[in-house]
Amino acid sequence: MGRRRPDIAIADPAPPAAAVDDLPAAGPGGDDSHLLTLLSAGLTVRAAQTRDTQQPVWRVAGNTLPHRALLRDAGGSWNRVEQAWDFAGDDPTAALAGLLGARPPAAGHNAADAATAVRPHYWGHRQRVRERALSAGVESFQDYELLELLLFHAIERIDVKPLAKQLLARFGSLGDVLSADAERLKDAGLEPRAVALFRSVREAGLRLARREVIDRPVIGSWQKLIDYCHAALQHEKTEQFRILFLDRKNVLIADEVQQRGTVDHTPVYPREVVKRALELNASALILVHNHPSGDPTPSRADIDMTREVKTAAKALGIELHDHLVIGRQKHASFRSLGLL
């Protein structure tokens, strides 16, 4: 019997018999040393097919982010759906192993001889940042440094400072990065693990802000309520209409998103607003929506809708305390503007 290929040569189960002849022919990439080179870089290669045309390709997956330029130069194309790089033609294993081997040796824990390896310029940077965060706190950190600290937990063994700065330049601010939708983050080069981390961090922040206002009288915590509304809405790219429901003591008992709209319009139905208030046994309401343009100035449509809700609520003994419009940096209060 011939020598068995090591288990580390990861591959999908064999395709149906009819498709076997169509798969790319294995080239010199079958050499085990080439496979080991790719695996040491966190990459795997397998035979696959494109979803739309069923064309045979070689798919390179794994820790591809630090090797994006190399994979692109080698002829790969980014498959956003599979979050991997596709190569047409012959098995690219040998070619990729050669390109990886031409790089300076890594100084990480996978290096063959860490004592003599050439250390990259960012060697020890992660540890220094962590120690600074633990010893002095993160209050003085710049946005890119906070983002960098988060990326440490999602991307291994590479310098993520350039990526952190690129994300901020692309999206605008730390809040914009954490609030960006998954597809835009993937387009920016982030893998699913980083996207999931960002969404979790944002949700944790919102829950902390909500805790400061829920089940508390809004009169004594008005600024905290404004802060919460800003945290929830200022980075949204489309209009969102929320309702804050209060009891007889003006304690916030519920915060719900009633409608999501477009970049400049959200449909609001006064009857649905009042119906939900009755279901929650609420005695008062605060309406909240955002203007993705950043300008919180109420529109004519905002004013007319607010009056309709106020009329419908008043007929059933429900008070409309205010309508807040959240902009990029500021907010507008209908009560303060004399519009209620």
C-alpha positions in Angstrom: 0.0 0.0 0.0 1.2 3.6 -0.7 2.1 5.9 2.1 -1.0 7.5 3.6 -1.3 11.2 3.6 -1.2 12.7 7.1 -4.5 13.6 8.7 -3.6 17.3 8.7 -4.3 17.4 4.9 -7.8 18.7 5.5 -10.3 18.0 2.7 -14.0 17.8 2.2 -15.7 14.5 1.8 -15.4 13.2 -1.8 -17.8 14.9 -4.3 -20.4 12.8 -6.2 -18.8 10.5 -8.7 -20.1 12.6 -11.6 -18.2 15.6 -10.4 -14.9 14.0 -9.6 -13.5 14.3 -13.1 -14.3 18.0 -13.1 -12.3 18.9 -10.0 -8.9 20.6 -10.5 -6.1 18.1 -10.9 -3.7 18.0 -7.9 -0.4 19.4 -8.8 2.9 19.6 -6.9 0.9 20.9 -3.9 0.4 17.3 -2.9 3.8 17.4 -1.2 3.3 17.1 2.5 5.9 19.7 3.3 3.9 22.3 1.3 0.8 21.4 3.3 2.7 21.8 6.6 3.9 25.2 5.5 0.3 26.3 4.9 -1.0 24.8 8.1 1.8 26.5 10.1 0.5 29.8 8.6 -3.1 29.0 9.7 -4.3 28.1 6.2 -6.1 25.1 4.7 -6.7 24.1 1.1 -9.6 22.0 -0.2 -11.3 21.2 -3.5 -14.6 22.9 -3.8 -17.1 24.2 -6.3 -18.6 27.7 -6.9 -22.2 28.0 -5.8 -23.5 29.7 -8.9 -21.8 28.0 -11.8 -20.6 24.8 -10.0 -17.1 25.4 -11.4 -14.3 23.5 -9.6 -11.9 25.6 -7.6 -9.4 25.3 -4.8 -10.6 27.0 -1.6 -8.1 28.5 0.8 -9.6 29.3 4.3 -8.4 29.8 7.9 -6.4 32.8 9.2 -6.4 34.5 5.8 -6.4 38.1 6.9 -2.6 38.5 7.4 -2.0 36.9 4.0 -4.5 38.9 2.0 -1.9 40.5 -0.3 -0.1 37.2 -0.8 -3.3 35.4 -1.7 -4.4 38.1 -4.1 -1.0 38.3 -5.8 -1.1 34.5 -6.2 -4.3 34.7 -8.3 -6.9 34.1 -5.6 -10.3 35.8 -5.6 -12.1 36.6 -2.3 -15.3 34.6 -1.8 -17.4 36.8 0.5 -20.1 34.1 1.0 -17.6 31.4 2.1 -15.2 33.8 3.7 -12.3 32.2 1.9 -10.1 32.6 -1.2 -10.9 30.7 -4.4 -8.3 29.6 -6.9 -9.1 28.3 -10.4 -6.9 25.8 -12.2 -4.2 23.7 -10.5 -3.8 23.1 -6.8 -2.1 26.3 -5.5 -0.6 24.7 -2.4 3.0 24.5 -3.7 2.9 28.1 -5.1 1.5 29.5 -1.8 4.0 27.5 0.2 6.8 29.0 -1.9 5.5 32.5 -1.3 5.1 31.9 2.4 8.6 30.4 2.6 10.1 33.5 1.0 8.9 35.6 3.9 11.2 36.3 6.9 10.7 33.6 9.5 8.0 34.3 12.1 9.0 34.7 15.7 5.7 33.3 17.2 5.2 30.1 19.1 5.0 28.1 15.9 8.5 29.1 14.7 11.0 26.4 14.3 13.8 28.4 16.0 12.4 31.4 17.9 15.8 32.3 19.2 17.2 33.0 15.8 14.1 34.1 14.0 13.7 37.6 12.7 11.3 39.4 14.9 8.7 41.7 13.3 8.6 45.3 14.3 5.5 44.8 16.4 7.0 42.0 18.5 5.7 42.3 22.1 3.3 45.1 21.2 0.2 43.2 22.3 1.6 42.5 25.7 2.6 46.1 26.2 -0.9 47.3 25.3 -2.5 44.8 27.7 -0.1 45.7 30.5 -0.9 49.4 30.0 -4.6 48.8 30.0 -4.4 46.8 33.3 -2.0 49.1 35.1 -3.3 52.6 34.0 -6.8 51.8 32.7 -8.2 52.4 29.2 -9.6 55.9 29.8 -6.7 57.6 28.2 -6.6 55.2 25.2 -7.3 56.7 21.8 -10.1 55.2 19.7 -7.7 53.2 17.5 -6.0 51.8 20.6 -9.4 50.6 22.1 -10.2 49.0 18.7 -6.8 47.4 18.6 -7.3 45.9 22.0 -10.6 44.4 20.9 -9.0 43.0 17.7 -6.4 41.2 19.8 -9.2 38.8 20.8 -10.4 38.2 17.3 -7.3 38.1 15.1 -4.2 36.2 16.1 -0.5 36.8 15.6 -0.4 39.9 13.4 -0.1 43.6 13.9 -3.7 44.9 14.0 -2.9 48.6 14.5 -3.1 49.3 10.8 -6.4 47.5 10.5 -7.8 49.5 13.5 -6.8 52.8 11.9 -8.2 51.7 8.5 -11.6 50.8 10.1 -11.8 54.2 11.8 -10.9 56.0 8.6 -13.5 54.0 6.7 -16.4 54.2 9.1 -15.7 57.5 10.9 -15.6 56.7 14.7 -15.3 53.9 17.2 -19.1 53.9 17.6 -19.6 53.7 13.8 -17.3 50.7 13.6 -19.0 48.9 16.4 -22.4 49.7 15.0 -21.7 48.9 11.3 -23.7 46.0 9.9 -22.1 42.7 9.4 -21.8 42.9 5.6 -20.0 46.2 5.7 -17.5 44.9 8.3 -16.9 41.8 6.2 -16.3 44.0 3.1 -13.7 45.8 5.2 -11.8 42.5 5.6 -13.0 41.3 9.0 -13.7 37.7 9.6 -16.9 36.5 11.3 -15.2 36.1 14.7 -14.3 39.9 14.8 -17.8 40.8 13.5 -19.4 38.8 16.3 -17.1 40.4 18.9 -18.0 44.0 17.7 -21.7 43.3 17.9 -21.4 41.8 21.4 -19.4 44.7 22.7 -22.0 47.2 21.3 -24.9 45.2 22.8 -23.1 45.1 26.2 -22.7 48.9 26.1 -26.4 49.4 25.3 -27.5 47.1 28.1 -25.3 49.0 30.6 -26.8 52.3 29.5 -30.4 50.9 29.6 -29.8 49.6 33.1 -29.2 53.3 34.2 -32.7 54.3 33.1 -35.1 51.3 33.2 -37.3 51.0 36.3 -36.4 54.5 37.4 -38.3 57.8 37.3 -37.3 59.7 34.1 -37.5 63.1 35.9 -34.5 62.3 38.1 -32.5 60.6 35.4 -33.2 62.7 32.3 -29.6 63.1 31.2 -29.0 59.4 31.5 -32.1 58.8 29.4 -30.7 61.2 26.8 -27.4 59.4 26.9 -29.1 56.1 26.4 -31.1 57.3 23.4 -27.9 58.6 21.9 -26.1 55.3 22.4 -29.0 53.4 20.9 -29.7 55.6 17.9 -27.0 58.0 16.9 -25.1 55.5 14.7 -28.1 54.0 13.0 -28.0 54.4 9.2 -31.8 54.3 8.8 -34.6 55.9 10.8 -35.8 54.0 13.8 -38.9 54.9 15.9 -38.8 53.9 19.6 -41.4 54.4 22.3 -40.6 54.7 26.0 -43.5 53.7 28.2 -43.9 55.2 31.7 -46.2 54.3 34.6 -48.1 56.7 36.9 -45.0 57.6 38.7 -43.1 58.3 35.5 -41.0 55.2 35.9 -39.7 53.8 32.7 -41.3 50.3 32.4 -40.5 49.5 28.7 -38.5 50.6 25.8 -39.5 49.2 22.4 -38.7 49.7 18.8 -42.0 50.1 17.0 -40.8 50.8 13.4 -37.7 50.8 11.2 -37.7 52.9 8.1 -35.5 54.4 5.4 -32.7 56.9 5.6 -35.3 59.8 6.0 -38.7 58.3 6.8 -40.3 55.9 9.3 -44.0 55.1 9.1 -45.7 55.6 12.5 -49.3 54.6 13.2 -50.9 56.4 16.2 -53.4 53.6 16.8 -50.6 51.1 17.2 -48.8 53.3 19.6 -51.8 53.8 21.8 -52.7 50.1 21.6 -49.3 49.1 22.8 -49.5 51.6 25.7 -52.8 50.1 26.8 -51.3 46.6 26.7 -48.5 47.7 29.0 -50.8 49.7 31.2 -48.7 52.7 30.6 -49.8 56.2 31.7 -47.4 58.3 29.7 -45.1 58.1 26.6 -41.9 59.5 25.3 -41.4 59.1 21.6 -37.9 58.8 20.3 -36.5 58.6 16.7 -33.3 59.4 15.0 -32.2 61.4 12.0 -29.4 59.5 10.2 -28.4 62.8 8.5 -27.1 64.0 11.9 -29.4 67.1 12.0 -32.0 66.6 14.8 -34.2 69.5 13.6 -37.8 68.2 13.5 -39.3 67.9 10.1 -42.9 68.9 9.2 -43.8 65.3 9.0 -42.3 64.7 12.5 -44.5 67.6 13.9 -47.7 66.4 12.3 -47.2 62.8 13.4 -46.5 63.8 17.0 -49.7 65.8 17.1 -51.7 62.8 15.8 -50.1 60.6 18.5 -50.8 63.1 21.2 -54.5 63.4 20.2 -55.0 59.7 20.1 -53.2 59.1 23.4 -55.0 62.0 25.2 -58.4 60.5 24.2 -57.6 57.5 26.3 -56.0 59.3 29.2 -52.4 58.7 28.2 -49.9 61.6 28.4 -47.3 62.3 25.8 -44.4 63.8 27.8 -42.0 64.5 24.9 -40.7 63.5 21.5 -36.9 63.3 21.2 -35.1 63.5 17.9 -31.6 62.1 18.1 -28.9 63.5 15.7 -25.3 62.8 15.4 -24.0 64.9 18.3 -27.1 66.7 19.5 -30.8 66.1 20.1 -34.0 68.0 19.8 -36.9 68.0 22.4 -40.4 68.8 21.2 -41.3 70.1 24.7 -38.3 72.3 24.9 -39.0 73.7 21.4 -42.6 74.4 22.4 -44.0 71.9 19.9 -46.1 70.0 22.5 
